[in-house]
Amino acid sequence: MEKLLVFVLIGLGAQLVDGTLGMAFGVTATTLFILSGTGAATASAVVHVAEVGTTLVSGISHWRFGNVDWRRALGLGVPGAIGAFSGATFLSGLDGDAAKPVTSAILLGLGLWVVIRFAFLAGRNRKARGWGVKKLAPLGLLGGLLDSTGGGGWGPITTSTLLSAEADRPRKVIGTVSAAEFLVSAAAVVGFLPMLREEFAQHAAPVIGLLVGGVIAAPLAAYLVGRINPRLLGIVIGGVLVGLNVRTLLSGVIPGWGLAGVLIAWVAVIVSLVLWARSHDTLRALRRRVELVASEAGDASSEGEQGDGNGAVEGRSRAGAEPSVLQ
C-alpha cells in the first residue's frame, strides 16, 4: 500500500508539471523512478504503459475542443511511433547497468533543453511558419526515439519546436502533439513487451499509481495553469531534472564532496536564472503597459485635435454665415 501511494504521488507530481507546461510527464516520472532504484528500461516501460491511458484521454479531450489537426497528428505520430518502437527495442535489449547511463544522459539533455527553452526562448515574437508532413516526419521520428530511450522527451522536443515555429496557434500545436503522443506511447509499449513481459506484470502497482495520480492532478493542473508563471516553473523543473540526473551519472565517478560542489553550483545557476527571468518578465510587462498608456494617450490627443478642428471649422462657418443673414 505504501509503495502504491508513492507512485500515486509520482503520477500526481508529473501530471502537475505536464499540465502546467504542456510537457515533461515522462521525463519527470522516469527520473523519479530511476532515482528510486528502478532499472532504466523498466522505468521507461512502466511510464509508457501509464501514458497510453493518459494520452488517450488527453487526445480525446483535445479533439472534442477542436484542437487537433488529424492530418498533422498522423504525420507526426506515425514516424514518432516508429522511432519509439525502435528506441524501446534498443533499450530493452541493453543490460540494466548499461542502460541506466544512456537514459540518464538523455534525461540530462532534455532537462537542459527545458531550462534553455523557458529561460531564453519564452515570449519571443517569431514569424509563423506552417510545418508540412515532410518536416513533421523527422521531428516525430527524433521525438519518438528520445521518448522511449529516455523515458520521456516527446513534449520537450516536438511541442517546443512547433511552438517556436508556429507561435500564432499554440492551442492547435498542443492538441495535435497530444493526440499524436498516443501512437508513440502505444508503440513504445509494444517495443518493450517482448523483453519486459514479466516486469510489466510485476509493476502493475506503479502503472495504477501513475494513472490514479495523473487523473487526480489533471483538473488541479488545469486550474493552476493560469495562476503559476510557466516560465519560472519550467526553469525550476528543468533544473531539478538536470540535478537529479547529474547525481545519477556522477555518483561513484567523483568524490562525494565534488558531487556536492557541482550540485550546489547548479542550484546557484538555477536560482540566478529564476531571478533574472522574473525581473525580465516584470520589465517586459511594465514596458507593455507604458506602450499601451502612450498609445491610448495618442489616440485621445488625436481625437481631441480632430474635435478642435471640427469646432474651428464650424465657428468659421457660422461667422461667414451671419453677415448674409443680417443682410
Residue pairs with C-beta under 8 A, 6 or more apart in sequence:
3 205
3 206
3 209
4 205
4 208
4 209
5 209
6 36
6 209
7 205
7 206
7 208
7 209
7 210
7 213
8 209
8 210
8 212
8 213
8 216
9 213
10 29
10 32
10 33
10 209
10 210
10 213
11 29
11 50
11 209
11 210
11 211
11 212
11 213
11 214
11 216
11 217
12 213
12 214
12 216
12 217
13 28
13 32
13 213
13 217
14 24
14 25
14 26
14 28
14 29
14 32
14 210
14 213
14 214
14 217
15 25
15 54
15 213
15 214
15 216
15 217
15 218
15 221
16 217
16 220
16 221
16 224
17 24
17 25
17 28
17 233
17 237
18 24
18 25
18 28
18 155
18 221
19 217
19 218
19 220
19 221
19 222
19 224
19 225
20 221
20 224
20 225
20 228
20 230
20 233
21 118
21 155
21 230
21 233
21 234
21 237
22 155
22 159
22 174
23 114
23 154
23 155
23 156
23 159
23 160
24 114
24 152
24 155
24 156
24 237
24 241
25 47
25 51
25 54
25 152
25 155
25 214
26 44
26 47
26 48
26 51
26 147
26 150
26 151
26 152
26 153
26 154
26 155
27 107
27 110
27 111
27 114
27 150
27 151
27 152
27 153
27 155
27 156
27 241
28 152
28 237
28 241
29 43
29 47
29 50
29 151
29 152
29 210
30 43
30 44
30 47
30 103
30 107
30 150
30 151
30 152
31 107
31 151
31 241
31 244
31 245
32 244
33 42
33 43
33 46
33 47
33 151
33 206
34 40
34 43
34 100
34 103
34 104
34 107
34 151
34 248
35 244
35 247
35 248
38 46
39 96
39 99
39 100
40 91
40 94
40 96
40 99
40 100
40 102
40 103
40 104
40 151
41 91
41 92
41 94
41 96
41 99
41 103
41 192
41 195
41 196
41 199
42 196
42 199
42 203
43 103
43 151
44 88
44 91
44 103
44 148
44 149
44 150
44 151
44 152
44 188
44 192
45 88
45 92
45 188
45 189
45 192
45 196
45 199
45 200
45 203
46 199
46 200
46 203
46 206
46 207
46 210
47 151
47 152
47 210
48 84
48 88
48 148
48 151
48 185
48 188
48 189
48 192
49 189
49 200
49 207
50 206
50 207
50 210
50 211
50 214
51 181
51 185
52 182
52 185
52 186
52 189
53 211
53 214
54 211
54 214
55 178
55 181
55 182
55 184
55 185
56 182
58 178
58 179
58 181
58 182
59 68
59 178
59 179
59 181
59 182
62 68
62 174
62 175
62 176
62 178
62 179
63 175
63 179
65 175
67 171
67 172
67 174
67 175
67 176
67 178
68 172
68 175
68 176
68 178
68 179
69 172
69 175
69 176
70 179
71 133
72 131
72 133
72 136
72 176
73 176
73 177
73 179
73 180
74 180
75 132
75 133
75 136
75 137
75 140
76 136
76 137
76 139
76 140
76 143
76 158
76 176
76 177
76 180
77 140
77 179
77 180
77 181
77 182
77 183
77 184
78 140
78 183
79 136
79 137
79 138
79 139
79 140
79 141
79 144
80 140
80 141
80 143
80 144
80 147
80 154
80 158
80 180
80 181
80 183
80 184
80 187
81 144
81 183
81 184
81 186
81 187
82 141
82 144
82 187
83 140
83 141
83 142
83 143
83 144
83 145
83 146
83 147
83 148
83 184
84 144
84 145
84 147
84 148
84 184
84 185
84 187
84 188
84 191
85 144
85 148
85 187
85 188
85 190
85 191
86 145
86 148
86 191
87 144
87 145
87 146
87 147
87 148
87 149
87 188
87 191
88 148
88 149
88 187
88 188
88 189
88 190
88 191
88 192
89 191
90 149
91 99
91 102
91 103
91 148
91 149
91 192
92 191
92 192
92 194
92 195
92 196
93 195
94 102
100 248
101 249
102 149
103 149
103 150
103 151
104 245
104 248
104 249
105 245
105 249
106 146
106 149
106 150
106 153
107 150
107 151
107 152
107 241
107 245
108 241
108 242
108 245
108 246
108 249
110 146
110 150
110 152
110 153
110 156
110 157
110 241
111 238
111 239
111 240
111 241
111 242
111 245
112 238
112 242
113 156
113 157
113 160
113 238
114 156
114 234
114 237
114 238
114 241
115 234
115 235
115 238
115 239
115 242
115 270
115 273
116 238
117 156
117 160
117 234
117 238
118 230
118 231
118 232
118 233
118 234
118 235
118 238
118 277
119 231
119 234
119 235
119 273
119 276
119 277
121 160
121 164
122 230
122 231
122 234
122 277
123 231
123 281
123 284
124 167
125 167
126 164
126 165
126 167
128 165
128 166
128 167
128 168
128 169
129 165
129 166
130 166
131 139
131 162
131 165
131 166
139 157
139 158
139 161
139 162
140 158
140 180
140 184
142 157
143 153
143 154
143 157
143 158
143 184
144 154
144 184
144 187
144 188
146 153
146 154
146 157
147 153
147 154
147 157
147 184
147 188
148 184
148 187
148 188
148 191
148 192
154 177
154 181
154 184
155 177
155 181
158 177
158 180
159 173
159 174
159 177
162 173
162 176
162 177
163 170
163 173
163 174
166 172
166 173
192 200
193 200
229 278
229 281
231 277
231 281
232 274
232 277
232 278
235 270
235 273
235 274
235 277
236 270
236 274
239 266
239 267
239 269
239 270
239 273
242 266
243 263
243 266
243 267
246 259
246 262
246 263
246 266
247 259
247 263
250 258
250 259
250 262
251 259
254 262
